[in-house]
Amino acid sequence: MSSLPCQDLSPSELDELLSAVLPEIPGYRVVRLLGRGGMSYVYLGIEEALDRQVAIKVISPLALNDEVSRHRFEKEARTIAKLQHPGIVAIHAVGRMEWGLLYYVMPYLSNGHIGKRDLRSDQARVIGVLRALLGALDYAHAQGIVHRDVKAENVLFDQNDRPMLTDFGIATSRRDRSRMTGAGTAIGSWGYMAPEQARGEVVDGRADLYSVGVLTFEMLTGRLPFHNQDTVALALMHAMDPVPALPPDKAHWQSFVQRAMAKTPETRFAGAREMLVALDRIALTPRRSDSPQGAASVRFAAWIRALPSAAWLAVAAVLVLITVLVTGLMYRRSSGVSDVVAMPAQAPVAVDVLPAPTRASGLSEPEVAPVSQTVAADDEPELPGLSELPPGEAALLTAGEQIRRHRLTQPAGASAMDALLEAHRLLGRDARVTAQAERWLGAVRPYLTKALQQRDDAAAKAMLAHVERIETTLTLGGNAALDALHASVVEAVRNDLRTALGTNDLEGLRAARARAAALDVEPARLEPEYSRQVVTANIGTSLEGAATTVIVRMPEGDQPGLAVMPAPVTQQEYRVFATATGRAASPCRIRTTVMTVKTRNWKDPGFAQAPDHPVVCISPGDARAYAVWLGQRDGVTYRMPGTAEWRLATGVSSDAACGGAGVHCEAEGTRAATAGGRTPGGVYPALGNVREWPGDCIDCRAHPVLGLGWRDGSPSRRGEEVNPEFGYDDVGFRLVREVPRAAVEQR
């Protein structure tokens, strides 16, 4: 990166450069880009003095684009580097690389962050994570440091799987009232941000406690408490909407989360230590309802205990009614009458968008009887005895029967959905209503799946609107049936993305992303497919630029690909460089002899050369100087290839021989750089024409040369390793460049 004219680049150009070129930081070997966020790029590096892996965070030029901001950030980073706590990721070093870009170095933690773990069924682990975070925040707050960006991605696990808080990069000290971003500017992650922080007000440690409350809700339920693509709307939800109810088996956490997420700092926990005390009380609370069966039994027992004495008569009546119904159904089955009632075959059944699946569809749930055994909707008998039941019990019983009949959303006012909503209105948060809602969701899922398969997204959206109404009204967050239903939508869009990526179909990829937006599927749920791009290049593709290169290795993961000049640099190409830079010619020798009597150089190697012949009599230093000059001209980083890269590009093995496979080593000088055979990838190996310099030997006293040259046809083949201070009349060179994934993707 240091060879590029970065001092002339704007912040946006520097920012783009960081995506494509690994930075050079004294004392560290930067290996690869790990990721990027709104404020920084994070690289995996090796600290050379200690030979240890580190994470190097380089602050984006767009985040701090003036010197005042950079000075303030550097001051804060050095303050934060002094934090020493088992629950805080330490900062090893803070500094500036060339052109004023700030960076700081931390341990590399490879076990991922809390957002990649599902802790919904492990409340003990949730408590352990919170204890570690609150301990770290209590220490930081005591030092006057507010984190301001507590979120799942900033809770990493070390090699011993201990949670650690990281990324104090936007923290602020209460002792320093200057703000890095100026008054009125909100910094942080909107999904976790306290209301006062979103308004750009000066915050204290209680803003961090709000974020911990959000993180607690996320660990317990697998989702954030508030969702909205519009950041302003999301900030308003944090400021005004009540905290959503937790699932029944997590209800003992509700007061803890609500206090942590109180709208004003004054009504939250006073500090991390007080929050730890409240956490200890939760840890000591017996939880018989940790399992689904236990949760149901606890809720049922609580409902029974809450019944007044007079209500037992109603319960008895319900039991009598159920007995009558079961007896009647058994009679109907024994007499050959179908117990399945459905809509006419010509009309949509159960929902207003699709007919009910039949047994022939391969769907096992729900099934309907053959048309010959169904009864028209207008002829459906009413449930007996409903008028004798309390209204809530009647609505609940009606919902169950309408689900069985597949009348899920239609007819309007008399569907299972309408009965569920009425039962909820009358009975409130009743476990039986929730159970019927789960049955309803399971019955809806096959219809939704079929609509998605048939790409009837209008019908799918209509069903999802009904689902959202049930979900919101009955507060079904964290429900397994609901999660499965939403997962089917995600999987349908994911399949579209995979198909487009597998066939490099750019229009298909765009259509899949548009479908995700239309179905309100969050991009984060579609990773990694959503962020991938269609690859528009492959092996042998020529890359754009003044100097032609062809791809010989595609990018893979975070590793860049490789492109190579198809032929050695020619006389004419090198002449342009030498004229532009005034570089003096290096002395030239004959590789196969000890001494050279005649004076030779690249202009006069001792034999006639045409402009399209490979340039010879060039030292490794000349080749590197040419690479720097060409890179500055083209805006691309060129270099000499390593031995393995050269063999990959040219296909020339170490045992290649003159005369074999059409290789002619003729003692009469060079030929055109493109003479001889060409690889399937479009590279001319120049085998039997010139040998070439590799780039993996710097300051070597004996430098290797690769391939075969025109002098190798003579009986004496001296000079497998030569003095790099000289050029040789049968040794040329070519250059390579690394290819980031972005260079071969269509965006």
PyMOL commands that set and color helices and strands:
alter all, ss='L'
color gray80, all
select helices_A, chain A and resi 6-8+11-20+67-81+98-100+114-116+123-142+152-154+190-192+195-198+205-221+231-240+248-260+265-267+272-284+292-306+311-334+359-361+371-373+377-379+386-388+391-404+416-427+431-453+457-474+480-502+506-518+523-526+571-581+620-634+643-650+660-662+710-713+741-744
alter helices_A, ss='H'
color red, helices_A
select strands_A, chain A and resi 28-36+40-47+52-59+93-96+102-107+145-146+155-157+163-165+172-173+534-535+542-543+549-553+561-564+588-589+638-639+691-692+703-704+721-722+727-728+731-732+736-739+745-746
alter strands_A, ss='S'
color yellow, strands_A
deselect
rebuild
show_as cartoon
